[in-house]
Amino acid sequence: MADMVTTGSRGGGFLDFNYGRSFAGILKAVQAIVIFIAFLCITCSEWTHYSTYRYFEVVTIWFFIMVLVFYVIYLTRLHQKMTCIQWPLTEFLHYVVATVLILVASIIGATKAYGRTGLAAGVFFGFASAILYGVGAWQSYKMWRVPQPATVTV
């Protein structure tokens, strides 16, 4: 039972702790934190009955959940077990859609946030999330399109 949780350096464990320390793992963690802050700012704001802010809430909580799902998939090495899915392409498409929808939600939210500090803060973190998701899109695009070096087994 104790062998199920090991570091990624031993190769055969259940969890890959090296992924959590990699650029991709840290980026996903920062994305999750920033987009959750954006969600909380909008949700805890005093004036959130506009459909604009409901859209912002739905988009931010959806992509918060999705980035956690991708983080767990890579942390538990499920992407190596489910080879029928091309993971870099799937992640790239996720990031592109997330970047566009979060950017749209933030722009629309910015037009209605005048004089409401909680909403303005949520929109700020929404823009920050859009930038972070754009970085993730670029990183996953490079993983998808740049050929990885072949490994040789002896």
VEXVOBA-358776 format. One record per atom (N, C-alpha, C): x, y, z; residue number from 1; residue in three letters; atom name. Coordinates in steps of 0.1 Angstrom, whole numbers. Layout:
+-------+-------+-------+-----+-----+----+
!    px !    py !    pz !   k !   r !  a !
+-------+-------+-------+-----+-----+----+
!     X !     Y !     Z ! NUM ! ALA ! CA !
...
+-------+-------+-------+-----+-----+----+
***
This chain:
+-------+-------+-------+-----+-----+----+
!    px !    py !    pz !   k !   r !  a !
+-------+-------+-------+-----+-----+----+
!     8 !   -12 !     0 !   1 ! MET !  N !
!     0 !     0 !     0 !   1 ! MET ! CA !
!     9 !    13 !     0 !   1 ! MET !  C !
!    20 !    12 !     7 !   2 ! ALA !  N !
!    29 !    24 !     8 !   2 ! ALA ! CA !
!    36 !    26 !    -6 !   2 ! ALA !  C !
!    37 !    16 !   -14 !   3 ! ASP !  N !
!    43 !    17 !   -27 !   3 ! ASP ! CA !
!    35 !    25 !   -37 !   3 ! ASP !  C !
!    22 !    27 !   -34 !   4 ! MET !  N !
!    13 !    34 !   -44 !   4 ! MET ! CA !
!    17 !    49 !   -45 !   4 ! MET !  C !
!    22 !    55 !   -35 !   5 ! VAL !  N !
!    25 !    69 !   -35 !   5 ! VAL ! CA !
!    40 !    71 !   -34 !   5 ! VAL !  C !
!    46 !    74 !   -46 !   6 ! THR !  N !
!    60 !    75 !   -47 !   6 ! THR ! CA !
!    63 !    88 !   -55 !   6 ! THR !  C !
!    75 !    91 !   -55 !   7 ! THR !  N !
!    80 !   102 !   -63 !   7 ! THR ! CA !
!    81 !    98 !   -78 !   7 ! THR !  C !
!    81 !   108 !   -87 !   8 ! GLY !  N !
!    82 !   105 !  -101 !   8 ! GLY ! CA !
!    96 !   100 !  -105 !   8 ! GLY !  C !
!   106 !   102 !   -96 !   9 ! SER !  N !
!   119 !    97 !  -100 !   9 ! SER ! CA !
!   121 !    82 !   -99 !   9 ! SER !  C !
!   112 !    75 !   -92 !  10 ! ARG !  N !
!   113 !    61 !   -91 !  10 ! ARG ! CA !
!   106 !    55 !  -103 !  10 ! ARG !  C !
!    97 !    62 !  -110 !  11 ! GLY !  N !
!    92 !    58 !  -122 !  11 ! GLY ! CA !
!    79 !    49 !  -122 !  11 ! GLY !  C !
!    77 !    41 !  -112 !  12 ! GLY !  N !
!    65 !    32 !  -112 !  12 ! GLY ! CA !
!    54 !    36 !  -102 !  12 ! GLY !  C !
!    55 !    47 !   -95 !  13 ! GLY !  N !
!    45 !    51 !   -85 !  13 ! GLY ! CA !
!    32 !    56 !   -91 !  13 ! GLY !  C !
!    23 !    58 !   -82 !  14 ! PHE !  N !
!    10 !    62 !   -86 !  14 ! PHE ! CA !
!    10 !    77 !   -89 !  14 ! PHE !  C !
!    17 !    85 !   -81 !  15 ! LEU !  N !
!    17 !   100 !   -82 !  15 ! LEU ! CA !
!    31 !   104 !   -88 !  15 ! LEU !  C !
!    30 !   114 !   -96 !  16 ! ASP !  N !
!    42 !   120 !  -102 !  16 ! ASP ! CA !
!    45 !   133 !   -95 !  16 ! ASP !  C !
!    52 !   133 !   -84 !  17 ! PHE !  N !
!    54 !   146 !   -77 !  17 ! PHE ! CA !
!    63 !   155 !   -85 !  17 ! PHE !  C !
!    71 !   150 !   -94 !  18 ! ASN !  N !
!    79 !   159 !  -102 !  18 ! ASN ! CA !
!    71 !   168 !  -112 !  18 ! ASN !  C !
!    59 !   163 !  -115 !  19 ! TYR !  N !
!    50 !   171 !  -123 !  19 ! TYR ! CA !
!    45 !   183 !  -116 !  19 ! TYR !  C !
!    43 !   182 !  -103 !  20 ! GLY !  N !
!    39 !   193 !   -95 !  20 ! GLY ! CA !
!    50 !   204 !   -94 !  20 ! GLY !  C !
!    62 !   200 !   -96 !  21 ! ARG !  N !
!    73 !   210 !   -95 !  21 ! ARG ! CA !
!    77 !   215 !  -109 !  21 ! ARG !  C !
!    72 !   209 !  -120 !  22 ! SER !  N !
!    75 !   213 !  -133 !  22 ! SER ! CA !
!    68 !   226 !  -137 !  22 ! SER !  C !
!    72 !   232 !  -148 !  23 ! PHE !  N !
!    66 !   245 !  -152 !  23 ! PHE ! CA !
!    51 !   243 !  -155 !  23 ! PHE !  C !
!    48 !   232 !  -162 !  24 ! ALA !  N !
!    33 !   229 !  -165 !  24 ! ALA ! CA !
!    25 !   227 !  -152 !  24 ! ALA !  C !
!    31 !   220 !  -142 !  25 ! GLY !  N !
!    23 !   218 !  -130 !  25 ! GLY ! CA !
!    21 !   231 !  -122 !  25 ! GLY !  C !
!    32 !   239 !  -121 !  26 ! ILE !  N !
!    31 !   252 !  -114 !  26 ! ILE ! CA !
!    21 !   261 !  -121 !  26 ! ILE !  C !
!    22 !   261 !  -135 !  27 ! LEU !  N !
!    13 !   269 !  -142 !  27 ! LEU ! CA !
!    -2 !   266 !  -140 !  27 ! LEU !  C !
!    -5 !   253 !  -140 !  28 ! LYS !  N !
!   -19 !   249 !  -137 !  28 ! LYS ! CA !
!   -23 !   253 !  -123 !  28 ! LYS !  C !
!   -14 !   251 !  -113 !  29 ! ALA !  N !
!   -17 !   255 !   -99 !  29 ! ALA ! CA !
!   -20 !   270 !   -99 !  29 ! ALA !  C !
!   -12 !   278 !  -105 !  30 ! VAL !  N !
!   -14 !   293 !  -105 !  30 ! VAL ! CA !
!   -27 !   296 !  -113 !  30 ! VAL !  C !
!   -30 !   290 !  -124 !  31 ! GLN !  N !
!   -42 !   292 !  -131 !  31 ! GLN ! CA !
!   -54 !   289 !  -122 !  31 ! GLN !  C !
!   -54 !   278 !  -115 !  32 ! ALA !  N !
!   -65 !   274 !  -106 !  32 ! ALA ! CA !
!   -67 !   285 !   -95 !  32 ! ALA !  C !
!   -56 !   290 !   -89 !  33 ! ILE !  N !
!   -57 !   299 !   -79 !  33 ! ILE ! CA !
!   -63 !   313 !   -84 !  33 ! ILE !  C !
!   -57 !   317 !   -95 !  34 ! VAL !  N !
!   -62 !   330 !  -100 !  34 ! VAL ! CA !
!   -76 !   330 !  -105 !  34 ! VAL !  C !
!   -80 !   320 !  -112 !  35 ! ILE !  N !
!   -94 !   319 !  -117 !  35 ! ILE ! CA !
!  -104 !   317 !  -105 !  35 ! ILE !  C !
!   -99 !   310 !   -95 !  36 ! PHE !  N !
!  -108 !   309 !   -83 !  36 ! PHE ! CA !
!  -110 !   322 !   -76 !  36 ! PHE !  C !
!   -99 !   330 !   -75 !  37 ! ILE !  N !
!  -100 !   343 !   -69 !  37 ! ILE ! CA !
!  -110 !   352 !   -77 !  37 ! ILE !  C !
!  -109 !   351 !   -91 !  38 ! ALA !  N !
!  -118 !   358 !   -99 !  38 ! ALA ! CA !
!  -133 !   354 !   -96 !  38 ! ALA !  C !
!  -135 !   341 !   -95 !  39 ! PHE !  N !
!  -148 !   336 !   -92 !  39 ! PHE ! CA !
!  -153 !   342 !   -79 !  39 ! PHE !  C !
!  -145 !   341 !   -69 !  40 ! LEU !  N !
!  -149 !   346 !   -55 !  40 ! LEU ! CA !
!  -152 !   361 !   -55 !  40 ! LEU !  C !
!  -144 !   368 !   -62 !  41 ! CYS !  N !
!  -146 !   383 !   -63 !  41 ! CYS ! CA !
!  -160 !   386 !   -69 !  41 ! CYS !  C !
!  -163 !   379 !   -79 !  42 ! ILE !  N !
!  -176 !   382 !   -86 !  42 ! ILE ! CA !
!  -187 !   377 !   -77 !  42 ! ILE !  C !
!  -186 !   365 !   -71 !  43 ! THR !  N !
!  -196 !   359 !   -63 !  43 ! THR ! CA !
!  -199 !   366 !   -50 !  43 ! THR !  C !
!  -189 !   371 !   -44 !  44 ! CYS !  N !
!  -190 !   379 !   -31 !  44 ! CYS ! CA !
!  -193 !   393 !   -33 !  44 ! CYS !  C !
!  -194 !   398 !   -46 !  45 ! SER !  N !
!  -197 !   412 !   -48 !  45 ! SER ! CA !
!  -212 !   415 !   -45 !  45 ! SER !  C !
!  -214 !   428 !   -42 !  46 ! GLU !  N !
!  -228 !   432 !   -38 !  46 ! GLU ! CA !
!  -238 !   432 !   -49 !  46 ! GLU !  C !
!  -234 !   432 !   -61 !  47 ! TRP !  N !
!  -243 !   434 !   -72 !  47 ! TRP ! CA !
!  -241 !   424 !   -83 !  47 ! TRP !  C !
!  -246 !   412 !   -82 !  48 ! THR !  N !
!  -243 !   402 !   -91 !  48 ! THR ! CA !
!  -255 !   396 !   -98 !  48 ! THR !  C !
!  -266 !   403 !   -99 !  49 ! HIS !  N !
!  -278 !   397 !  -106 !  49 ! HIS ! CA !
!  -278 !   400 !  -121 !  49 ! HIS !  C !
!  -268 !   407 !  -126 !  50 ! TYR !  N !
!  -267 !   408 !  -141 !  50 ! TYR ! CA !
!  -264 !   395 !  -147 !  50 ! TYR !  C !
!  -269 !   393 !  -159 !  51 ! SER !  N !
!  -266 !   381 !  -166 !  51 ! SER ! CA !
!  -251 !   380 !  -170 !  51 ! SER !  C !
!  -245 !   392 !  -171 !  52 ! THR !  N !
!  -231 !   393 !  -174 !  52 ! THR ! CA !
!  -223 !   386 !  -164 !  52 ! THR !  C !
!  -226 !   389 !  -151 !  53 ! TYR !  N !
!  -218 !   383 !  -140 !  53 ! TYR ! CA !
!  -221 !   368 !  -138 !  53 ! TYR !  C !
!  -233 !   364 !  -141 !  54 ! ARG !  N !
!  -236 !   350 !  -141 !  54 ! ARG ! CA !
!  -228 !   342 !  -151 !  54 ! ARG !  C !
!  -227 !   348 !  -163 !  55 ! TYR !  N !
!  -219 !   342 !  -174 !  55 ! TYR ! CA !
!  -204 !   341 !  -169 !  55 ! TYR !  C !
!  -199 !   352 !  -163 !  56 ! PHE !  N !
!  -186 !   352 !  -157 !  56 ! PHE ! CA !
!  -184 !   341 !  -147 !  56 ! PHE !  C !
!  -193 !   340 !  -138 !  57 ! GLU !  N !
!  -192 !   329 !  -128 !  57 ! GLU ! CA !
!  -192 !   315 !  -134 !  57 ! GLU !  C !
!  -201 !   313 !  -144 !  58 ! VAL !  N !
!  -201 !   300 !  -150 !  58 ! VAL ! CA !
!  -188 !   297 !  -157 !  58 ! VAL !  C !
!  -183 !   306 !  -165 !  59 ! VAL !  N !
!  -170 !   304 !  -172 !  59 ! VAL ! CA !
!  -159 !   302 !  -162 !  59 ! VAL !  C !
!  -158 !   310 !  -152 !  60 ! THR !  N !
!  -146 !   308 !  -143 !  60 ! THR ! CA !
!  -147 !   295 !  -135 !  60 ! THR !  C !
!  -159 !   292 !  -130 !  61 ! ILE !  N !
!  -159 !   279 !  -122 !  61 ! ILE ! CA !
!  -157 !   267 !  -131 !  61 ! ILE !  C !
!  -162 !   268 !  -144 !  62 ! TRP !  N !
!  -160 !   256 !  -153 !  62 ! TRP ! CA !
!  -146 !   254 !  -156 !  62 ! TRP !  C !
!  -138 !   265 !  -159 !  63 ! PHE !  N !
!  -124 !   263 !  -162 !  63 ! PHE ! CA !
!  -116 !   261 !  -150 !  63 ! PHE !  C !
!  -120 !   265 !  -138 !  64 ! PHE !  N !
!  -114 !   261 !  -126 !  64 ! PHE ! CA !
!  -114 !   246 !  -124 !  64 ! PHE !  C !
!  -126 !   240 !  -126 !  65 ! ILE !  N !
!  -128 !   226 !  -124 !  65 ! ILE ! CA !
!  -120 !   219 !  -135 !  65 ! ILE !  C !
!  -120 !   224 !  -147 !  66 ! MET !  N !
!  -112 !   217 !  -158 !  66 ! MET ! CA !
!   -97 !   217 !  -156 !  66 ! MET !  C !
!   -92 !   228 !  -151 !  67 ! VAL !  N !
!   -77 !   229 !  -148 !  67 ! VAL ! CA !
!   -74 !   219 !  -137 !  67 ! VAL !  C !
!   -82 !   217 !  -127 !  68 ! LEU !  N !
!   -80 !   208 !  -117 !  68 ! LEU ! CA !
!   -80 !   193 !  -122 !  68 ! LEU !  C !
!   -90 !   191 !  -132 !  69 ! VAL !  N !
!   -91 !   178 !  -138 !  69 ! VAL ! CA !
!   -78 !   174 !  -145 !  69 ! VAL !  C !
!   -73 !   184 !  -153 !  70 ! PHE !  N !
!   -61 !   182 !  -161 !  70 ! PHE ! CA !
!   -49 !   180 !  -151 !  70 ! PHE !  C !
!   -48 !   187 !  -140 !  71 ! TYR !  N !
!   -38 !   186 !  -131 !  71 ! TYR ! CA !
!   -38 !   172 !  -125 !  71 ! TYR !  C !
!   -49 !   167 !  -121 !  72 ! VAL !  N !
!   -50 !   154 !  -115 !  72 ! VAL ! CA !
!   -46 !   143 !  -125 !  72 ! VAL !  C !
!   -51 !   145 !  -138 !  73 ! ILE !  N !
!   -47 !   135 !  -148 !  73 ! ILE ! CA !
!   -32 !   134 !  -150 !  73 ! ILE !  C !
!   -25 !   146 !  -151 !  74 ! TYR !  N !
!   -11 !   145 !  -152 !  74 ! TYR ! CA !
!    -4 !   141 !  -139 !  74 ! TYR !  C !
!    -9 !   145 !  -128 !  75 ! LEU !  N !
!    -3 !   141 !  -115 !  75 ! LEU ! CA !
!    -3 !   126 !  -113 !  75 ! LEU !  C !
!   -14 !   120 !  -117 !  76 ! THR !  N !
!   -16 !   106 !  -114 !  76 ! THR ! CA !
!   -12 !    97 !  -126 !  76 ! THR !  C !
!    -6 !   104 !  -136 !  77 ! ARG !  N !
!    -1 !    97 !  -148 !  77 ! ARG ! CA !
!   -12 !    90 !  -156 !  77 ! ARG !  C !
!   -24 !    94 !  -155 !  78 ! LEU !  N !
!   -35 !    88 !  -163 !  78 ! LEU ! CA !
!   -33 !    91 !  -178 !  78 ! LEU !  C !
!   -26 !   101 !  -182 !  79 ! HIS !  N !
!   -24 !   104 !  -196 !  79 ! HIS ! CA !
!   -15 !    93 !  -202 !  79 ! HIS !  C !
!    -7 !    86 !  -194 !  80 ! GLN !  N !
!     1 !    76 !  -200 !  80 ! GLN ! CA !
!    -7 !    63 !  -201 !  80 ! GLN !  C !
!   -18 !    61 !  -193 !  81 ! LYS !  N !
!   -26 !    49 !  -194 !  81 ! LYS ! CA !
!   -37 !    50 !  -204 !  81 ! LYS !  C !
!   -42 !    62 !  -206 !  82 ! MET !  N !
!   -53 !    64 !  -216 !  82 ! MET ! CA !
!   -46 !    70 !  -229 !  82 ! MET !  C !
!   -41 !    61 !  -237 !  83 ! THR !  N !
!   -34 !    65 !  -249 !  83 ! THR ! CA !
!   -43 !    68 !  -261 !  83 ! THR !  C !
!   -56 !    65 !  -260 !  84 ! CYS !  N !
!   -65 !    68 !  -271 !  84 ! CYS ! CA !
!   -68 !    83 !  -272 !  84 ! CYS !  C !
!   -64 !    90 !  -263 !  85 ! ILE !  N !
!   -66 !   105 !  -263 !  85 ! ILE ! CA !
!   -53 !   112 !  -266 !  85 ! ILE !  C !
!   -52 !   121 !  -275 !  86 ! GLN !  N !
!   -40 !   128 !  -278 !  86 ! GLN ! CA !
!   -40 !   140 !  -268 !  86 ! GLN !  C !
!   -33 !   138 !  -257 !  87 ! TRP !  N !
!   -34 !   148 !  -246 !  87 ! TRP ! CA !
!   -29 !   162 !  -249 !  87 ! TRP !  C !
!   -18 !   163 !  -256 !  88 ! PRO !  N !
!   -14 !   177 !  -259 !  88 ! PRO ! CA !
!   -24 !   185 !  -267 !  88 ! PRO !  C !
!   -30 !   178 !  -277 !  89 ! LEU !  N !
!   -40 !   184 !  -285 !  89 ! LEU ! CA !
!   -52 !   188 !  -277 !  89 ! LEU !  C !
!   -57 !   178 !  -269 !  90 ! THR !  N !
!   -68 !   181 !  -260 !  90 ! THR ! CA !
!   -66 !   193 !  -251 !  90 ! THR !  C !
!   -54 !   193 !  -245 !  91 ! GLU !  N !
!   -51 !   204 !  -236 !  91 ! GLU ! CA !
!   -50 !   217 !  -243 !  91 ! GLU !  C !
!   -44 !   217 !  -255 !  92 ! PHE !  N !
!   -43 !   229 !  -264 !  92 ! PHE ! CA !
!   -57 !   234 !  -267 !  92 ! PHE !  C !
!   -66 !   226 !  -271 !  93 ! LEU !  N !
!   -80 !   230 !  -274 !  93 ! LEU ! CA !
!   -87 !   236 !  -262 !  93 ! LEU !  C !
!   -85 !   229 !  -250 !  94 ! HIS !  N !
!   -91 !   234 !  -238 !  94 ! HIS ! CA !
!   -86 !   248 !  -235 !  94 ! HIS !  C !
!   -73 !   250 !  -236 !  95 ! TYR !  N !
!   -67 !   263 !  -233 !  95 ! TYR ! CA !
!   -71 !   274 !  -243 !  95 ! TYR !  C !
!   -73 !   271 !  -255 !  96 ! VAL !  N !
!   -77 !   281 !  -265 !  96 ! VAL ! CA !
!   -92 !   285 !  -262 !  96 ! VAL !  C !
!  -100 !   275 !  -260 !  97 ! VAL !  N !
!  -114 !   279 !  -257 !  97 ! VAL ! CA !
!  -115 !   286 !  -244 !  97 ! VAL !  C !
!  -107 !   282 !  -234 !  98 ! ALA !  N !
!  -107 !   289 !  -221 !  98 ! ALA ! CA !
!  -102 !   304 !  -222 !  98 ! ALA !  C !
!   -92 !   306 !  -230 !  99 ! THR !  N !
!   -86 !   319 !  -232 !  99 ! THR ! CA !
!   -97 !   328 !  -238 !  99 ! THR !  C !
!  -103 !   323 !  -248 ! 100 ! VAL !  N !
!  -113 !   332 !  -256 ! 100 ! VAL ! CA !
!  -125 !   335 !  -247 ! 100 ! VAL !  C !
!  -131 !   324 !  -240 ! 101 ! LEU !  N !
!  -143 !   327 !  -232 ! 101 ! LEU ! CA !
!  -140 !   335 !  -220 ! 101 ! LEU !  C !
!  -129 !   333 !  -213 ! 102 ! ILE !  N !
!  -125 !   341 !  -202 ! 102 ! ILE ! CA !
!  -122 !   356 !  -206 ! 102 ! ILE !  C !
!  -116 !   357 !  -217 ! 103 ! LEU !  N !
!  -113 !   371 !  -222 ! 103 ! LEU ! CA !
!  -127 !   378 !  -226 ! 103 ! LEU !  C !
!  -136 !   371 !  -232 ! 104 ! VAL !  N !
!  -149 !   377 !  -235 ! 104 ! VAL ! CA !
!  -156 !   381 !  -222 ! 104 ! VAL !  C !
!  -156 !   371 !  -213 ! 105 ! ALA !  N !
!  -163 !   374 !  -200 ! 105 ! ALA ! CA !
!  -157 !   386 !  -193 ! 105 ! ALA !  C !
!  -144 !   387 !  -193 ! 106 ! SER !  N !
!  -137 !   398 !  -187 ! 106 ! SER ! CA !
!  -140 !   412 !  -194 ! 106 ! SER !  C !
!  -140 !   412 !  -207 ! 107 ! ILE !  N !
!  -143 !   424 !  -214 ! 107 ! ILE ! CA !
!  -157 !   429 !  -211 ! 107 ! ILE !  C !
!  -166 !   419 !  -212 ! 108 ! ILE !  N !
!  -180 !   423 !  -209 ! 108 ! ILE ! CA !
!  -182 !   427 !  -195 ! 108 ! ILE !  C !
!  -175 !   420 !  -186 ! 109 ! GLY !  N !
!  -176 !   424 !  -172 ! 109 ! GLY ! CA !
!  -170 !   438 !  -169 ! 109 ! GLY !  C !
!  -159 !   441 !  -176 ! 110 ! ALA !  N !
!  -153 !   454 !  -175 ! 110 ! ALA ! CA !
!  -162 !   466 !  -179 ! 110 ! ALA !  C !
!  -170 !   463 !  -189 ! 111 ! THR !  N !
!  -179 !   474 !  -193 ! 111 ! THR ! CA !
!  -190 !   477 !  -183 ! 111 ! THR !  C !
!  -193 !   468 !  -174 ! 112 ! LYS !  N !
!  -203 !   470 !  -164 ! 112 ! LYS ! CA !
!  -198 !   472 !  -150 ! 112 ! LYS !  C !
!  -185 !   472 !  -148 ! 113 ! ALA !  N !
!  -179 !   472 !  -134 ! 113 ! ALA ! CA !
!  -177 !   486 !  -129 ! 113 ! ALA !  C !
!  -181 !   496 !  -135 ! 114 ! TYR !  N !
!  -178 !   510 !  -131 ! 114 ! TYR ! CA !
!  -184 !   512 !  -117 ! 114 ! TYR !  C !
!  -176 !   516 !  -107 ! 115 ! GLY !  N !
!  -180 !   519 !   -94 ! 115 ! GLY ! CA !
!  -182 !   508 !   -85 ! 115 ! GLY !  C !
!  -180 !   496 !   -89 ! 116 ! ARG !  N !
!  -182 !   484 !   -81 ! 116 ! ARG ! CA !
!  -168 !   477 !   -79 ! 116 ! ARG !  C !
!  -162 !   479 !   -68 ! 117 ! THR !  N !
!  -148 !   474 !   -66 ! 117 ! THR ! CA !
!  -147 !   459 !   -66 ! 117 ! THR !  C !
!  -156 !   451 !   -61 ! 118 ! GLY !  N !
!  -156 !   437 !   -61 ! 118 ! GLY ! CA !
!  -157 !   432 !   -75 ! 118 ! GLY !  C !
!  -165 !   438 !   -83 ! 119 ! LEU !  N !
!  -166 !   433 !   -97 ! 119 ! LEU ! CA !
!  -154 !   437 !  -105 ! 119 ! LEU !  C !
!  -149 !   449 !  -102 ! 120 ! ALA !  N !
!  -136 !   453 !  -109 ! 120 ! ALA ! CA !
!  -125 !   444 !  -106 ! 120 ! ALA !  C !
!  -124 !   440 !   -93 ! 121 ! ALA !  N !
!  -113 !   430 !   -89 ! 121 ! ALA ! CA !
!  -115 !   417 !   -96 ! 121 ! ALA !  C !
!  -127 !   412 !   -97 ! 122 ! GLY !  N !
!  -130 !   400 !  -104 ! 122 ! GLY ! CA !
!  -126 !   400 !  -118 ! 122 ! GLY !  C !
!  -129 !   412 !  -125 ! 123 ! VAL !  N !
!  -126 !   413 !  -139 ! 123 ! VAL ! CA !
!  -110 !   414 !  -140 ! 123 ! VAL !  C !
!  -104 !   420 !  -131 ! 124 ! PHE !  N !
!   -89 !   421 !  -132 ! 124 ! PHE ! CA !
!   -83 !   407 !  -131 ! 124 ! PHE !  C !
!   -88 !   399 !  -122 ! 125 ! PHE !  N !
!   -83 !   385 !  -121 ! 125 ! PHE ! CA !
!   -88 !   377 !  -133 ! 125 ! PHE !  C !
!   -99 !   380 !  -139 ! 126 ! GLY !  N !
!  -103 !   374 !  -151 ! 126 ! GLY ! CA !
!   -93 !   376 !  -162 ! 126 ! GLY !  C !
!   -89 !   389 !  -164 ! 127 ! PHE !  N !
!   -79 !   392 !  -174 ! 127 ! PHE ! CA !
!   -66 !   385 !  -171 ! 127 ! PHE !  C !
!   -62 !   384 !  -158 ! 128 ! ALA !  N !
!   -50 !   377 !  -155 ! 128 ! ALA ! CA !
!   -51 !   362 !  -158 ! 128 ! ALA !  C !
!   -63 !   357 !  -156 ! 129 ! SER !  N !
!   -65 !   343 !  -159 ! 129 ! SER ! CA !
!   -64 !   341 !  -174 ! 129 ! SER !  C !
!   -69 !   350 !  -182 ! 130 ! ALA !  N !
!   -69 !   349 !  -197 ! 130 ! ALA ! CA !
!   -54 !   349 !  -201 ! 130 ! ALA !  C !
!   -46 !   357 !  -195 ! 131 ! ILE !  N !
!   -32 !   357 !  -199 ! 131 ! ILE ! CA !
!   -25 !   343 !  -195 ! 131 ! ILE !  C !
!   -28 !   338 !  -183 ! 132 ! LEU !  N !
!   -22 !   326 !  -179 ! 132 ! LEU ! CA !
!   -27 !   314 !  -188 ! 132 ! LEU !  C !
!   -40 !   314 !  -191 ! 133 ! TYR !  N !
!   -45 !   304 !  -200 ! 133 ! TYR ! CA !
!   -39 !   305 !  -214 ! 133 ! TYR !  C !
!   -36 !   317 !  -218 ! 134 ! GLY !  N !
!   -29 !   319 !  -231 ! 134 ! GLY ! CA !
!   -15 !   313 !  -231 ! 134 ! GLY !  C !
!    -8 !   315 !  -220 ! 135 ! VAL !  N !
!     5 !   309 !  -218 ! 135 ! VAL ! CA !
!     4 !   294 !  -218 ! 135 ! VAL !  C !
!    -6 !   289 !  -212 ! 136 ! GLY !  N !
!    -8 !   274 !  -212 ! 136 ! GLY ! CA !
!   -11 !   269 !  -226 ! 136 ! GLY !  C !
!   -19 !   277 !  -234 ! 137 ! ALA !  N !
!   -22 !   273 !  -248 ! 137 ! ALA ! CA !
!    -9 !   273 !  -256 ! 137 ! ALA !  C !
!     0 !   283 !  -254 ! 138 ! TRP !  N !
!    12 !   283 !  -261 ! 138 ! TRP ! CA !
!    21 !   271 !  -257 ! 138 ! TRP !  C !
!    22 !   268 !  -245 ! 139 ! GLN !  N !
!    30 !   257 !  -240 ! 139 ! GLN ! CA !
!    24 !   243 !  -245 ! 139 ! GLN !  C !
!    11 !   242 !  -245 ! 140 ! SER !  N !
!     6 !   229 !  -250 ! 140 ! SER ! CA !
!     6 !   228 !  -265 ! 140 ! SER !  C !
!     6 !   239 !  -272 ! 141 ! TYR !  N !
!     8 !   239 !  -286 ! 141 ! TYR ! CA !
!    22 !   235 !  -290 ! 141 ! TYR !  C !
!    32 !   240 !  -282 ! 142 ! LYS !  N !
!    46 !   235 !  -284 ! 142 ! LYS ! CA !
!    47 !   220 !  -282 ! 142 ! LYS !  C !
!    41 !   215 !  -271 ! 143 ! MET !  N !
!    41 !   201 !  -268 ! 143 ! MET ! CA !
!    35 !   193 !  -279 ! 143 ! MET !  C !
!    24 !   198 !  -285 ! 144 ! TRP !  N !
!    17 !   191 !  -295 ! 144 ! TRP ! CA !
!    24 !   191 !  -309 ! 144 ! TRP !  C !
!    29 !   203 !  -313 ! 145 ! ARG !  N !
!    35 !   204 !  -326 ! 145 ! ARG ! CA !
!    50 !   201 !  -327 ! 145 ! ARG !  C !
!    58 !   204 !  -316 ! 146 ! VAL !  N !
!    72 !   201 !  -317 ! 146 ! VAL ! CA !
!    74 !   187 !  -314 ! 146 ! VAL !  C !
!    81 !   180 !  -323 ! 147 ! PRO !  N !
!    83 !   165 !  -320 ! 147 ! PRO ! CA !
!    93 !   163 !  -308 ! 147 ! PRO !  C !
!    89 !   154 !  -300 ! 148 ! GLN !  N !
!    96 !   151 !  -288 ! 148 ! GLN ! CA !
!   107 !   141 !  -292 ! 148 ! GLN !  C !
!   119 !   142 !  -286 ! 149 ! PRO !  N !
!   130 !   132 !  -289 ! 149 ! PRO ! CA !
!   126 !   118 !  -286 ! 149 ! PRO !  C !
!   130 !   109 !  -295 ! 150 ! ALA !  N !
!   126 !    95 !  -293 ! 150 ! ALA ! CA !
!   135 !    89 !  -282 ! 150 ! ALA !  C !
!   129 !    81 !  -274 ! 151 ! THR !  N !
!   136 !    74 !  -263 ! 151 ! THR ! CA !
!   141 !    61 !  -268 ! 151 ! THR !  C !
!   153 !    58 !  -264 ! 152 ! VAL !  N !
!   159 !    45 !  -268 ! 152 ! VAL ! CA !
!   160 !    36 !  -256 ! 152 ! VAL !  C !
!   154 !    24 !  -258 ! 153 ! THR !  N !
!   155 !    14 !  -247 ! 153 ! THR ! CA !
!   166 !     4 !  -251 ! 153 ! THR !  C !
!   174 !     1 !  -241 ! 154 ! VAL !  N !
!   185 !    -9 !  -243 ! 154 ! VAL ! CA !
!   183 !   -21 !  -235 ! 154 ! VAL !  C !
+-------+-------+-------+-----+-----+----+
***
